[in-house]
Amino acid sequence: MGGVCCRPTPVDFDGEVTLFHFVLLRCVGKGAFGKVRVVQHKQTRELYALKYINKAKCVKMKAVPNVVQERRLLEEIDHPFVVNMRYAFQDDENCFFVLDLMLGGDLRFHLERLGSLDEEVVKFYVAQLSSAVQFLHENNIMHRDLKPDNILLDERGNAHLTDFNIGLKFSERKLMGVAGSMAYMAPEILAKRGYSYQIDWWSLGVCAYELIFGRRPFRGRTNNDLTYSITKDPLKWPEDAESKCSRPGMQVLKGLLDRDPSRRFGCKPHGEGYQELRRHPWFKTIDWDTLESKEQTPPFVPDAKKANFDASHELEELLLEDNPLKAKTRKANQENFSPEMRQMEEQFTCYDFKKMQRRSYFPHNQQQLISTATGTSSGMASSRPSTPANDLRMENGVIINGNSIHDADMEVPRTERMMINEKDYQ
Ligand SMILES: Nc1ncnc2c1ncn2[C@@H]1O[C@H](COP(=O)(O)OP(=O)(O)OP(=O)(O)O)[C@@H](O)[C@H]1O
């Protein structure tokens, strides 16, 4: 009785990837437009994190270009210390990213629990993240939102950078848009005189300082106070600094938090800054040659028995979600789409790492991309055909999460991203 409605839809693994290819498991997180849950690929049995983004919400928040940008950047990236994208697809309701699964929780979660982290542990993360940042910069990608919330640990304790929502392809030209999470923003972003990739090294310095000392180097109760502190206050050390951090450690923090981007650690061009950083005495305990192959035992192993994420997401999904995620066949009538919905439909294309090679959507020069998008240039050196559907509209200023950041002195609250793509190039 009643068996007819429960016949499972057959899964076509040879066709395009869809939600039918995955078993949906527990919820582990909540983002601005959707949730993150563990999934298992039905054929390979591999576990992944599925991040899904509600399309209607995304259109309403004017974030379509960012989601498309994130998907495109992630297709280019494959690095041991980045949360890599393995599949991407959409259905009528959601866009889906299938990502490397990180079961060790994010660094904000650990910082909130522990108050601060041991210098040796932070050094290990800084080494791994420097390798990721250098890889991104070599590929002309700026992250722009490096903070503990966006650093995820795998179950062995290796650090990975995630959330490329405001990431960007950069060129020689300086950027002007105020973007990122204010407490981690480099002074040159706030000074509005133009900035480039060096900002990621500053943010890494803020993260390292915060992780070691349990408080941020620059603080303010209002955005104005915080701006003043970041751009003018001398770098100060907590009273108990010497009990938490060695002199070489402080030297590296000071070097990363240099207000002059040309002198800042990590920033010298052609990878020279990164090589200098690697040679710094603080890192003499790091074996850089085996770091990227993850052969080293991380100094902090997340407790596998405890959930390293907020269990309320799971409870919320069970008790409060009136539209739980379910694989559905597509029905949408594309004729009735708004321009934004159409953009998402056309540009959030399928990706399957088992079947496709990673490649770039972007020309070497971001400015060319913008020009092409506005129809003033032709002939990009991109490996993708330059159809209107492939052009990213970056000229629109988009602001989401406009929450001001109240940065209470000793607290380490989850940080809201402030602004995205507010006229990146002017
Ligand atoms: N690959 C992953 N593996 C395990 N957990 C993850 C993964 N990605 C995200 N999470 C968890 O889900 C939470 C929300 O992540 P998500 O990137 O969607 O949020 P977000 O930072 O608000 O991003 P966005 O603003 O793009 O929505 C994270 O804080 C993290 O705890």
PDBQT file of the ligand as one rigid body, heavy atoms in Angstrom, charges set to zero:
ROOT
HETATM    1  N1  LIG A 501      33.803  22.588   3.134  1.00  0.00    +0.000 N 
HETATM    2  C1  LIG A 501      33.229  22.621   4.321  1.00  0.00    +0.000 A 
HETATM    3  N2  LIG A 501      33.305  21.564   5.168  1.00  0.00    +0.000 NA
HETATM    4  C2  LIG A 501      32.722  21.618   6.384  1.00  0.00    +0.000 A 
HETATM    5  N3  LIG A 501      32.042  22.677   6.859  1.00  0.00    +0.000 NA
HETATM    6  C3  LIG A 501      31.924  23.748   6.076  1.00  0.00    +0.000 A 
HETATM    7  C4  LIG A 501      32.489  23.780   4.758  1.00  0.00    +0.000 A 
HETATM    8  N4  LIG A 501      32.212  24.981   4.210  1.00  0.00    +0.000 NA
HETATM    9  C5  LIG A 501      31.517  25.666   5.135  1.00  0.00    +0.000 A 
HETATM   10  N5  LIG A 501      31.337  24.938   6.255  1.00  0.00    +0.000 N 
HETATM   11  C6  LIG A 501      30.643  25.363   7.471  1.00  0.00    +0.000 C 
HETATM   12  O1  LIG A 501      29.493  26.090   7.117  1.00  0.00    +0.000 OA
HETATM   13  C7  LIG A 501      29.551  27.424   7.630  1.00  0.00    +0.000 C 
HETATM   14  C8  LIG A 501      28.968  28.360   6.610  1.00  0.00    +0.000 C 
HETATM   15  O2  LIG A 501      29.814  28.369   5.477  1.00  0.00    +0.000 OA
HETATM   16  P1  LIG A 501      29.555  29.331   4.249  1.00  0.00    +0.000 P 
HETATM   17  O3  LIG A 501      30.808  29.393   3.457  1.00  0.00    +0.000 OA
HETATM   18  O4  LIG A 501      28.297  28.981   3.554  1.00  0.00    +0.000 OA
HETATM   19  O5  LIG A 501      29.211  30.623   5.020  1.00  0.00    +0.000 OA
HETATM   20  P2  LIG A 501      29.613  32.096   4.894  1.00  0.00    +0.000 P 
HETATM   21  O6  LIG A 501      31.004  32.227   5.389  1.00  0.00    +0.000 OA
HETATM   22  O7  LIG A 501      28.579  32.910   5.539  1.00  0.00    +0.000 OA
HETATM   23  O8  LIG A 501      29.653  32.272   3.343  1.00  0.00    +0.000 OA
HETATM   24  P3  LIG A 501      28.709  33.069   2.411  1.00  0.00    +0.000 P 
HETATM   25  O9  LIG A 501      28.751  34.466   2.912  1.00  0.00    +0.000 OA
HETATM   26  O10 LIG A 501      29.381  32.842   1.091  1.00  0.00    +0.000 OA
HETATM   27  O11 LIG A 501      27.349  32.445   2.480  1.00  0.00    +0.000 OA
HETATM   28  C9  LIG A 501      31.034  27.664   7.928  1.00  0.00    +0.000 C 
HETATM   29  O12 LIG A 501      31.190  28.542   9.007  1.00  0.00    +0.000 OA
HETATM   30  C10 LIG A 501      31.563  26.287   8.260  1.00  0.00    +0.000 C 
HETATM   31  O13 LIG A 501      31.439  26.037   9.635  1.00  0.00    +0.000 OA
ENDROOT
TORSDOF 0
